[in-house]
Amino acid sequence: MYICICNAITDKQVQEALDAGARNLWDLQTELGLASGCGSCKETAADMLRESRSAKRRSEPRIHVPSAAPA
């Protein structure tokens, strides 16, 4: 599906950029040219960024730090 009609950028291209390390809209604009035309794709790109961050947080291992034992 096309995310950015002005620059013919697909959701697959955006996802590949996110998987490669794009962390914000500026990264997507620099790498792909996303949102450099009319800007109507910004909201969809922002949604994809949020989902990507959320998925990465869910996949990170959780570290349990026990509280100090009472003296």
N, C-alpha and C positions, 0 to 999 in steps of 0.2 A: 504494500500500500504506500502511496506517496504521502509523505509528511509535509514536504516543502514543494509546492507546485512550481514556484518561481525558478527553483534550481534543480528540479527533478530529483529530489533526495528521498529515498525510501526509508521505511521503518527499519529495514534490514541494515542499511548503511548506518543509521543512527545507532542501532544496537551494536553493530561491530565496533563503532567508535567508542561506545561506552565500555564494551568488553576490553578494548585496547587501552583504556585508562582515561578517557575523557571524563572530567569531573564536574563540569558546569557548562552553562550555555555558551560562554566565551570559547571554551574548548571546541564545542560543536560548530560554532560560527567559524573559527579559525581553520579547523580541519575539513569541514564539509561545505561551508558557505551557507549553512542553515540560518534562516531568519535575517538574511541580508537584503531581501527584497521587500515584500509587503509586510512581513512580520506575523502573518496569521498562523504560522506554524509554531510560534514560541510556546504557546500553552501546551500543545501536544508534546513538544520536546521537553518541557518542564515536567510533565507527567511521566515521561519515560525516564528522566533523570531521577525523579523521586522513587520510582519503582526499582530502578537499578540500585540506588543506595540502600533501599529497604532490603532487597534481595541479598546484597553483600553483607549487611548487618546480620541477617538471619543465618548466613553461611559461616560467619566467623565463630570460632570456638569461644565458648564462655569460660571464663576463669573464675573459679570459686576461691575467694580469699576468706579464710575462716577468721572470725573475730577473736580478739585476744581472750585467753582464758582468764577467768576471775582469779585474783590473787588471794 
